[in-house]
Amino acid sequence: MTTVAEHVVRALADAGVRQVWGVVGDALNPLTDAIRTEERVEWVGVRHEEVAAFAVSAQAQLTGTIGVCMGTVGPGSIHLLNGLYDAKKSHAPVLAVCGQVPSEEIGSDFFQEVDNDALFADVSVWAHTLTSPSQLPHLLEQAVNAAYAHRGVAVLTLPGDVGGLDVPKGAAPASFAPAAVPAPAPEDQVRAAAEVLGGDVAVTLLVGCGAREARAEVLELADTLAAPMVLTLKAKEGLERDNPFEVGQSGLIGNPAAAKAMDACDVLLLVGTDFPYRDWYPTGKTVLQLDARGEHIGRRTSVDHALVGDARSTLRALLPLLTRREDRRHLEAATDAYRAWHDRQAALLDPDHDESLLGRARALLDNPDERIRPEAVAAAVDRHAPDTTVFTSDTGMSTAWLARHVRMGGTRRLVGSYNLGSMANAMPMALGAQALDRSRPVCAFAGDGGLMMLLGDLRTAVTYRLPVRVVVFDNGRLGMVKLEQEQGGLPEFGTQLDNPDLAAVASAMGLAARRVTDPAELDDAVRWAFGVDGPVLLDVVTNPDEVAVPPKPTLAQGWGFAIAKSKEVLESRR
């Protein structure tokens, strides 16, 4: 006979699941025992369930296949929530299998009892409790099919006593639905868009991760329309490399050339993006939006023409209706501005910059202690990381430095909590990415605040021989919050972090580790980190007062920053 737990684990293995992440517990015992005897599935036991959920969210985003995590009854399942919200907002197919109190105790306010169906209602596209073996395989099929169909989180709750029950003899194995075939936008929508784009108008593209599978078509579109291409952060992967039309990102992590390209256009064409920041959209433009999800159309900025369909197949239908533009002035103005910005950034990254006249003046204001500049850290990683590296980044300044100074060349991949914006995601996501392929380089851009939240799972890298490279931007601050306070005219408050020697902590946990405080030693340290066999933590002490100037700084921001700094100086003198 086959138990409920064995049926579930075997079905997932048949569907290609090769790892399950979580923390063991009494309600999960039937499931973890079934995993123990299933040679195709590896159990990855983490120190905190949030790490498990982040890890499988990353795996699902990188592979497009379902990631599976588990949490035991009550608190164990609750700990999954933050990572599951990341999967939800990243449209990643994830199955969370959660334990529950014994079935006869459900509803009695039993020890550790939580109503999982209610708890996970908002984060999930499907959430139900399996109470009888006769519900298999149907309930499991519904869970996995929903996760794939809606690109989201399914939660299957299993009381501990039910997991060990026998499945009725002759019960069919689970059979999961195939993926839907992407469809283009309707012909009338495509023709209407072609009419708008066919005139003598300056066009700028804002392209998101929904177009990553349409790389060739998007590049042809940009060439045909002589259109500069602004990329969202999630579109860097796959669309940044070898792209002569690309002008970087918009928003706070962006650059002036991208802002100029959007402000100077007549027509703005959004392709596969739900870029959320309304203030960064230009006004007075004709806006077209192409998205596979109709609910995304017009929810960030007013849209004049909608195309609801798959990016690749829709662009294939649109391109034959367009004529190649000979006037390239709009494109050249944007790309020239982007190159000039890059040249200025490169000058700042030169180790000798702070010794120049301009550099000494700048350093007196923002780096009097001559600490390592975080831009230089990102640039050094960009130089030494192989072209096959998978990058993750913590929310905040770590992401800003990666966005500006790491190029997604070769087959580099990028994943992060870029829709939820959670702290502490970089290291867990790196663990998940590394577990997919232990031979592929994986590098986490970790903030010191984020890393300290889930520090215990550094040991997971050692336990499961996951050779991640964790680069810590150790500025003793919650850097993005500090910047937000100062731009609003507030003095820095509550953002200081009293960090230990993170390299020493990592070394005690079994990782190879090195602490870097001298800018002259940075390049060698990064080279070393990528040459070590096994997990590595590089603790780089960086300048806490570095300012990532936004692409379109406002007078109010400037005054706010000046006022905040004056308050900080006055308070420090008391």
C-alpha positions as CSV (number, residue, x, y, z in Angstrom):
1,M,0.0,0.0,0.0
2,T,1.0,3.6,-0.6
3,T,0.5,6.3,2.1
4,V,-0.9,9.8,1.4
5,A,2.6,11.3,2.0
6,E,4.3,8.7,-0.4
7,H,1.7,9.4,-3.1
8,V,2.3,13.2,-2.9
9,V,6.1,12.9,-2.9
10,R,6.2,10.3,-5.7
11,A,3.8,12.4,-7.9
12,L,6.0,15.5,-7.4
13,A,9.1,13.5,-8.3
14,D,7.4,12.2,-11.4
15,A,6.6,15.9,-12.3
16,G,10.3,16.8,-12.1
17,V,10.6,18.1,-8.6
18,R,14.1,17.4,-7.4
19,Q,14.3,19.3,-4.1
20,V,12.0,20.2,-1.2
21,W,13.1,22.9,1.2
22,G,11.9,23.3,4.8
23,V,12.3,22.6,8.5
24,V,11.2,19.2,9.8
25,G,8.5,18.8,12.4
26,D,5.9,16.4,13.8
27,A,3.1,17.1,11.3
28,L,5.6,16.7,8.4
29,N,7.1,13.4,9.6
30,P,5.2,11.3,7.1
31,L,6.2,13.6,4.3
32,T,9.9,13.9,5.2
33,D,10.1,10.1,5.7
34,A,8.6,9.7,2.2
35,I,11.3,12.0,0.9
36,R,14.0,10.0,2.7
37,T,13.1,6.9,0.7
38,E,12.5,8.8,-2.7
39,E,15.9,8.8,-4.4
40,R,14.9,11.5,-6.9
41,V,14.1,14.1,-4.3
42,E,16.7,15.9,-2.1
43,W,15.5,17.3,1.3
44,V,17.2,20.7,2.0
45,G,16.7,21.5,5.7
46,V,17.1,25.2,6.5
47,R,17.4,27.0,9.8
48,H,14.4,29.2,9.1
49,E,11.4,28.4,6.9
50,E,11.5,31.9,5.4
51,V,14.7,30.9,3.7
52,A,13.0,27.8,2.3
53,A,10.3,29.9,0.7
54,F,12.8,32.5,-0.7
55,A,15.0,29.7,-2.1
56,V,12.2,27.9,-4.0
57,S,10.8,31.3,-5.2
58,A,14.2,31.9,-6.8
59,Q,14.3,28.4,-8.2
60,A,10.8,28.8,-9.8
61,Q,11.8,32.2,-11.3
62,L,15.0,30.8,-12.8
63,T,13.5,27.6,-14.2
64,G,9.8,28.3,-14.7
65,T,9.1,25.0,-13.0
66,I,7.4,24.6,-9.6
67,G,9.4,25.0,-6.4
68,V,8.3,23.1,-3.3
69,C,8.7,24.1,0.3
70,M,7.3,22.8,3.5
71,G,6.4,24.1,7.0
72,T,5.1,22.2,9.9
73,V,2.1,22.9,12.0
74,G,1.4,26.5,13.1
75,P,4.5,28.6,13.5
76,G,6.5,26.6,11.0
77,S,4.0,27.4,8.3
78,I,3.7,31.0,9.3
79,H,7.4,31.5,8.8
80,L,7.0,30.6,5.1
81,L,4.7,33.7,4.5
82,N,7.2,36.3,3.6
83,G,9.0,34.2,1.0
84,L,5.7,33.0,-0.4
85,Y,4.6,36.6,-0.8
86,D,7.8,37.1,-2.9
87,A,6.7,34.2,-5.1
88,K,3.2,35.7,-5.4
89,K,4.4,39.1,-6.5
90,S,7.1,37.6,-8.8
91,H,4.5,35.3,-10.5
92,A,6.6,32.2,-9.6
93,P,4.9,28.8,-9.4
94,V,5.4,27.5,-5.9
95,L,3.8,24.7,-3.9
96,A,3.8,25.0,-0.1
97,V,2.9,21.9,1.8
98,C,1.9,22.8,5.3
99,G,1.4,20.6,8.4
100,Q,-1.7,20.8,10.5
101,V,-2.8,19.5,13.9
102,P,-4.4,16.0,14.0
103,S,-7.7,16.1,12.1
104,E,-9.9,15.3,15.1
105,E,-8.5,18.4,16.8
106,I,-9.1,20.9,14.0
107,G,-11.3,23.7,15.2
108,S,-10.6,23.0,18.9
109,D,-8.0,25.7,19.4
110,F,-5.4,22.9,19.8
111,F,-1.8,23.6,20.6
112,Q,-0.2,25.4,17.7
113,E,-3.4,25.2,15.6
114,V,-3.7,27.8,12.8
115,D,-6.3,28.0,10.2
116,N,-4.0,27.6,7.2
117,D,-6.7,28.0,4.6
118,A,-7.5,31.5,6.1
119,L,-3.9,32.3,6.8
120,F,-2.7,31.7,3.2
121,A,-5.9,33.0,1.5
122,D,-4.3,36.3,0.3
123,V,-0.8,34.9,-0.7
124,S,-2.1,32.0,-2.6
125,V,-4.0,31.3,-5.9
126,W,-5.2,28.0,-4.3
127,A,-5.3,26.9,-0.6
128,H,-7.1,23.8,0.7
129,T,-6.7,21.1,3.4
130,L,-6.5,17.4,2.5
131,T,-8.6,15.6,5.0
132,S,-9.1,12.1,3.4
133,P,-7.0,9.8,1.2
134,S,-9.9,9.6,-1.2
135,Q,-9.2,13.3,-2.2
136,L,-6.0,12.1,-4.0
137,P,-4.9,12.6,-6.6
138,H,-7.5,15.3,-7.4
139,L,-6.5,17.8,-4.7
140,L,-2.8,17.6,-5.5
141,E,-3.5,18.0,-9.2
142,Q,-5.6,21.1,-8.5
143,A,-2.8,22.6,-6.4
144,V,0.0,22.1,-8.9
145,N,-2.2,23.0,-11.9
146,A,-3.3,26.3,-10.2
147,A,0.3,27.2,-9.3
148,Y,1.3,26.8,-13.0
149,A,-1.8,28.3,-14.6
150,H,-1.8,31.4,-12.4
151,R,2.0,31.6,-11.9
152,G,1.5,31.8,-8.2
153,V,1.5,30.0,-4.8
154,A,-0.6,27.0,-4.1
155,V,-0.9,25.8,-0.4
156,L,-1.8,22.2,0.4
157,T,-2.4,21.6,4.1
158,L,-1.9,18.1,5.4
159,P,-2.8,17.0,9.0
160,G,-0.1,14.8,10.4
161,D,-2.4,11.8,11.0
162,V,-3.7,12.0,7.4
163,G,-0.2,11.9,5.9
164,G,0.3,8.4,7.2
165,L,-3.0,6.9,6.0
166,D,-3.1,4.5,3.0
167,V,-4.4,5.7,-0.3
168,P,-7.3,3.5,-1.6
169,K,-6.1,0.6,-3.7
170,G,-6.2,1.4,-7.4
171,A,-6.0,5.2,-7.0
172,A,-4.7,6.8,-10.1
173,P,-1.4,8.6,-10.0
174,A,-1.5,12.4,-10.2
175,S,-1.6,13.8,-13.7
176,F,-0.8,17.5,-14.2
177,A,-2.1,19.7,-16.9
178,P,0.3,20.9,-19.7
179,A,1.2,24.6,-19.9
180,A,-1.0,26.9,-21.9
181,V,0.2,28.0,-25.4
182,P,1.0,31.7,-25.4
183,A,-1.3,33.6,-27.8
184,P,-0.7,36.9,-29.6
185,A,-2.9,40.0,-29.2
186,P,-5.9,40.2,-31.5
187,E,-5.3,41.4,-35.0
188,D,-7.3,44.6,-34.6
189,Q,-5.2,45.6,-31.6
190,V,-2.0,44.9,-33.6
191,R,-3.2,46.9,-36.6
192,A,-4.2,49.9,-34.4
193,A,-0.7,49.9,-32.8
194,A,1.0,49.7,-36.2
195,E,-0.9,52.8,-37.3
196,V,0.3,54.8,-34.2
197,L,3.9,53.6,-34.6
198,G,3.9,54.1,-38.4
199,G,3.9,57.9,-38.2
200,D,6.9,60.3,-38.0
201,V,7.0,60.2,-34.2
202,A,9.8,59.6,-31.7
203,V,9.2,56.3,-29.9
204,T,10.8,55.1,-26.7
205,L,10.4,51.5,-25.4
206,L,10.0,50.6,-21.8
207,V,10.7,46.9,-21.7
208,G,10.2,44.5,-18.8
209,C,10.8,40.8,-17.9
210,G,7.6,39.8,-19.8
211,A,9.6,40.3,-23.0
212,R,12.7,38.3,-22.0
213,E,11.6,35.4,-24.3
214,A,11.1,37.9,-27.1
215,R,14.7,39.2,-27.2
216,A,15.1,39.0,-31.0
217,E,11.7,40.6,-31.7
218,V,12.3,43.4,-29.2
219,L,15.7,44.2,-30.7
220,E,14.2,44.2,-34.2
221,L,11.4,46.5,-33.0
222,A,13.9,49.0,-31.5
223,D,15.9,48.9,-34.7
224,T,12.8,49.4,-36.9
225,L,11.5,52.3,-34.9
226,A,14.9,53.8,-34.1
227,A,13.7,53.7,-30.5
228,P,15.9,53.8,-27.4
229,M,15.1,50.9,-25.0
230,V,14.7,51.6,-21.3
231,L,14.9,48.4,-19.3
232,T,13.3,47.5,-16.0
233,L,15.6,45.9,-13.5
234,K,14.1,42.4,-14.1
235,A,14.7,42.9,-17.9
236,K,18.4,43.4,-17.5
237,E,18.7,39.6,-17.6
238,G,18.5,38.6,-21.3
239,L,17.9,42.0,-22.8
240,E,20.9,44.0,-21.6
241,R,23.7,42.1,-23.3
242,D,24.7,43.1,-26.9
243,N,21.9,45.6,-27.1
244,P,22.9,48.8,-28.9
245,F,19.5,50.3,-28.2
246,E,19.5,49.9,-24.4
247,V,19.9,53.0,-22.2
248,G,19.6,51.5,-18.7
249,Q,17.0,51.7,-16.0
250,S,14.4,54.2,-14.9
251,G,13.3,55.0,-11.4
252,L,15.6,55.7,-8.4
253,I,18.1,53.1,-9.5
254,G,18.2,54.5,-13.0
255,N,20.2,57.1,-14.9
256,P,19.6,60.5,-16.6
257,A,19.8,59.0,-20.1
258,A,16.8,56.7,-19.5
259,A,14.8,59.6,-18.0
260,K,15.7,61.7,-21.0
261,A,14.7,59.0,-23.5
262,M,11.3,58.8,-21.9
263,D,10.7,62.5,-21.6
264,A,11.8,63.3,-25.1
265,C,9.5,60.8,-26.9
266,D,6.2,61.3,-28.5
267,V,5.1,57.7,-28.1
268,L,5.9,55.4,-25.2
269,L,5.5,51.7,-25.9
270,L,5.5,49.4,-22.8
271,V,6.4,45.8,-23.6
272,G,5.9,43.1,-20.9
273,T,6.3,45.5,-18.0
274,D,4.2,46.5,-15.0
275,F,6.8,49.1,-13.8
276,P,5.1,50.4,-10.7
277,Y,6.4,53.9,-10.1
278,R,3.9,56.4,-11.5
279,D,6.1,59.4,-10.9
280,W,8.7,58.1,-13.4
281,Y,6.3,57.9,-16.3
282,P,6.3,60.9,-18.6
283,T,3.2,62.9,-19.2
284,G,1.6,64.1,-22.4
285,K,2.6,61.1,-24.4
286,T,0.7,58.6,-26.5
287,V,1.1,55.3,-24.6
288,L,0.8,51.8,-26.0
289,Q,1.0,48.8,-23.7
290,L,1.6,45.2,-24.6
291,D,1.1,42.7,-21.8
292,A,-0.1,39.1,-21.5
293,R,-2.1,40.0,-18.4
294,G,-5.0,42.2,-19.3
295,E,-5.3,43.4,-15.6
296,H,-1.9,45.1,-16.0
297,I,-3.1,47.4,-18.8
298,G,-3.4,51.0,-17.6
299,R,-2.9,50.4,-13.9
300,R,0.3,52.5,-13.8
301,T,-0.3,55.2,-16.4
302,S,-3.1,56.0,-18.8
303,V,-2.9,53.9,-21.9
304,D,-4.2,54.9,-25.4
305,H,-3.8,51.6,-27.1
306,A,-3.7,48.2,-25.5
307,L,-2.4,44.9,-26.8
308,V,-3.3,41.9,-24.7
309,G,-1.2,38.9,-25.6
310,D,2.2,37.2,-25.5
311,A,5.1,39.6,-26.3
312,R,6.9,37.3,-28.7
313,S,4.0,36.2,-30.9
314,T,2.4,39.7,-30.8
315,L,5.6,41.4,-31.9
316,R,6.0,38.8,-34.7
317,A,2.6,39.9,-35.9
318,L,3.4,43.6,-35.5
319,L,6.8,43.9,-37.1
320,P,5.8,43.1,-40.8
321,L,3.4,46.1,-40.5
322,L,6.1,48.6,-39.7
323,T,8.6,50.4,-41.9
324,R,12.2,50.9,-40.8
325,R,12.9,54.5,-39.7
326,E,15.8,56.3,-41.4
327,D,15.8,59.2,-38.9
328,R,17.9,58.0,-36.0
329,R,18.3,61.2,-34.1
330,H,16.1,60.3,-31.1
331,L,17.8,57.0,-30.7
332,E,21.3,58.5,-31.1
333,A,20.6,61.3,-28.6
334,A,19.6,58.8,-25.9
335,T,22.4,56.3,-26.5
336,D,25.0,59.2,-26.6
337,A,23.7,60.4,-23.3
338,Y,23.9,56.9,-21.9
339,R,27.5,56.4,-23.0
340,A,28.5,59.8,-21.5
341,W,26.9,58.8,-18.2
342,H,28.7,55.5,-18.2
343,D,32.0,57.4,-18.8
344,R,31.4,59.6,-15.8
345,Q,30.6,56.5,-13.7
346,A,33.8,54.8,-14.9
347,A,35.8,57.8,-13.7
348,L,34.3,57.6,-10.3
349,L,35.2,53.9,-10.1
350,D,38.9,54.5,-10.8
351,P,40.9,53.8,-7.7
352,D,42.9,57.0,-8.2
353,H,39.8,59.1,-8.5
354,D,39.7,60.1,-4.8
355,E,43.3,61.3,-5.2
356,S,42.4,63.8,-8.0
357,L,41.5,67.4,-7.2
358,L,37.8,66.8,-7.8
359,G,38.0,63.4,-6.1
360,R,39.6,64.9,-2.9
361,A,36.9,67.6,-2.8
362,R,34.1,65.0,-3.1
363,A,35.7,62.6,-0.6
364,L,36.0,65.5,2.0
365,L,32.2,65.7,1.8
366,D,31.0,62.1,1.6
367,N,34.0,59.8,2.4
368,P,36.4,61.5,4.8
369,D,37.4,58.1,6.3
370,E,38.5,56.9,2.8
371,R,36.3,53.7,3.0
372,I,35.7,51.6,0.0
373,R,33.1,53.0,-2.3
374,P,30.2,50.5,-2.9
375,E,30.2,51.3,-6.6
376,A,33.8,50.0,-6.7
377,V,32.6,46.7,-5.1
378,A,29.9,46.1,-7.7
379,A,32.3,47.0,-10.5
380,A,35.0,44.6,-9.2
381,V,32.5,41.8,-9.0
382,D,31.4,42.6,-12.5
383,R,35.0,42.2,-13.7
384,H,35.7,38.9,-11.9
385,A,32.4,37.1,-12.0
386,P,32.1,34.6,-14.8
387,D,29.7,35.2,-17.6
388,T,27.6,32.3,-16.4
389,T,27.0,33.8,-12.9
390,V,23.6,33.9,-11.3
391,F,23.2,37.1,-9.3
392,T,20.8,37.9,-6.4
393,S,20.5,41.1,-4.5
394,D,19.0,42.4,-1.3
395,T,16.4,45.1,-1.5
396,G,17.9,48.6,-1.1
397,M,21.3,50.0,-2.0
398,S,22.8,46.6,-2.9
399,T,20.3,46.5,-5.7
400,A,21.1,50.1,-6.8
401,W,24.8,49.3,-7.1
402,L,24.1,46.1,-9.0
403,A,21.7,47.8,-11.4
404,R,24.2,50.5,-12.3
405,H,27.5,48.6,-12.3
406,V,26.9,44.9,-13.2
407,R,26.2,44.0,-16.8
408,M,24.1,40.9,-17.5
409,G,26.4,39.7,-20.3
410,G,26.8,36.1,-21.4
411,T,24.3,33.8,-19.8
412,R,24.2,35.7,-16.5
413,R,20.9,35.5,-14.6
414,L,19.4,37.9,-12.1
415,V,16.8,37.3,-9.4
416,G,15.7,39.2,-6.3
417,S,12.7,40.4,-4.4
418,Y,12.1,43.1,-6.9
419,N,8.3,43.2,-6.6
420,L,7.8,42.5,-2.9
421,G,10.9,44.5,-1.9
422,S,11.7,42.3,1.1
423,M,14.9,42.6,3.1
424,A,17.0,39.4,3.7
425,N,16.3,37.7,0.4
426,A,19.7,37.7,-1.4
427,M,21.4,34.9,0.6
428,P,18.4,32.6,0.6
429,M,17.8,33.1,-3.1
430,A,21.4,32.4,-3.8
431,L,21.1,29.1,-1.9
432,G,18.2,28.1,-4.0
433,A,19.9,29.1,-7.2
434,Q,23.1,27.3,-6.3
435,A,21.2,24.1,-5.4
436,L,19.9,23.9,-8.9
437,D,23.5,23.6,-10.2
438,R,26.4,23.4,-7.8
439,S,28.9,23.9,-10.6
440,R,27.4,27.2,-11.7
441,P,28.7,30.4,-10.0
442,V,26.2,32.2,-7.8
443,C,26.8,35.6,-6.2
444,A,24.6,37.3,-3.6
445,F,24.8,41.1,-3.2
446,A,23.9,41.2,0.4
447,G,23.2,44.2,2.6
448,D,24.5,43.9,6.1
449,G,21.0,44.5,7.5
450,G,19.5,41.9,5.3
451,L,22.1,39.3,6.0
452,M,21.9,39.7,9.7
453,M,18.1,38.9,9.6
454,L,18.6,35.3,8.4
455,L,22.3,34.9,9.3
456,G,21.9,31.3,10.6
457,D,21.3,30.0,7.1
458,L,24.9,30.7,6.1
459,R,25.5,27.4,7.7
460,T,23.0,25.8,5.2
461,A,25.6,26.6,2.4
462,V,28.1,24.6,4.3
463,T,25.8,21.7,5.2
464,Y,24.6,21.1,1.7
465,R,27.9,22.0,-0.1
466,L,26.5,25.1,-1.9
467,P,29.4,27.1,-3.1
468,V,27.7,30.5,-3.1
469,R,29.7,33.8,-3.0
470,V,28.1,36.2,-0.6
471,V,29.4,39.7,-1.0
472,V,28.3,41.9,1.9
473,F,28.0,45.7,1.5
474,D,28.9,46.3,5.1
475,N,28.2,50.0,5.7
476,G,26.7,49.7,9.2
477,R,23.5,51.2,7.9
478,L,20.1,50.5,6.5
479,G,21.3,52.5,3.6
480,M,18.2,53.0,1.5
481,V,16.2,54.1,4.6
482,K,19.0,56.5,5.5
483,L,18.8,58.0,2.0
484,E,15.0,58.3,2.1
485,Q,15.2,60.1,5.5
486,E,17.8,62.6,4.3
487,Q,16.1,63.3,1.0
488,G,13.0,64.1,3.0
489,G,14.9,66.6,5.2
490,L,15.1,64.3,8.2
491,P,18.3,63.5,10.1
492,E,19.4,59.9,10.0
493,F,17.7,58.0,12.8
494,G,17.4,54.3,13.7
495,T,19.4,53.1,10.7
496,Q,22.8,52.5,12.3
497,L,23.8,48.8,12.7
498,D,26.2,47.6,15.3
499,N,27.6,44.8,13.2
500,P,30.1,42.1,14.4
501,D,33.0,41.1,12.2
502,L,30.9,39.3,9.6
503,A,33.9,37.6,8.1
504,A,34.8,36.1,11.5
505,V,31.2,35.0,12.0
506,A,31.1,33.3,8.6
507,S,34.5,31.7,9.2
508,A,33.1,30.2,12.5
509,M,30.2,28.9,10.5
510,G,32.6,27.0,8.1
511,L,32.7,29.4,5.1
512,A,35.8,30.7,3.6
513,A,35.7,34.4,4.6
514,R,37.7,37.6,4.2
515,R,37.1,41.1,5.5
516,V,38.2,44.0,3.3
517,T,38.7,47.5,4.6
518,D,41.4,48.9,2.3
519,P,40.3,50.0,-1.2
520,A,43.7,48.8,-2.6
521,E,42.9,45.3,-1.5
522,L,39.4,45.1,-3.0
523,D,40.2,43.8,-6.5
524,D,42.4,41.0,-5.2
525,A,39.8,40.0,-2.6
526,V,37.0,39.7,-5.2
527,R,39.3,37.7,-7.4
528,W,40.0,35.4,-4.5
529,A,36.3,35.0,-3.7
530,F,35.6,33.6,-7.1
531,G,38.5,31.2,-7.0
532,V,37.7,29.5,-3.7
533,D,36.2,26.0,-3.8
534,G,33.2,26.1,-1.5
535,P,31.0,28.8,0.0
536,V,32.5,32.2,0.5
537,L,31.6,35.4,2.4
538,L,33.4,38.6,1.5
539,D,32.8,41.3,4.1
540,V,33.5,44.6,2.4
541,V,33.4,47.6,4.7
542,T,31.9,50.4,2.5
543,N,31.3,54.1,2.8
544,P,28.0,54.6,4.6
545,D,27.5,58.1,3.2
546,E,27.6,57.2,-0.5
547,V,24.7,58.8,-2.3
548,A,23.1,57.2,-5.3
549,V,21.9,60.3,-7.1
550,P,18.5,59.7,-8.7
551,P,18.2,60.2,-12.5
552,K,16.1,63.4,-12.1
553,P,17.1,64.9,-8.8
554,T,14.6,67.5,-7.7
555,L,15.2,70.8,-5.9
556,A,13.1,69.5,-3.0
557,Q,15.3,66.4,-2.7
558,G,18.5,68.6,-2.7
559,W,17.2,70.9,0.0
560,G,16.0,68.0,2.0
561,F,19.4,66.4,1.9
562,A,21.1,69.6,2.8
563,I,18.7,70.2,5.7
564,A,19.1,66.7,7.0
565,K,22.9,66.9,6.9
566,S,22.9,70.2,8.8
567,K,20.7,68.6,11.5
568,E,23.0,65.6,11.7
569,V,26.0,67.8,12.1
570,L,24.3,69.9,14.8
571,E,23.2,66.8,16.7
572,S,26.6,65.3,16.5
573,R,28.1,68.4,18.2
574,R,25.8,68.3,21.2
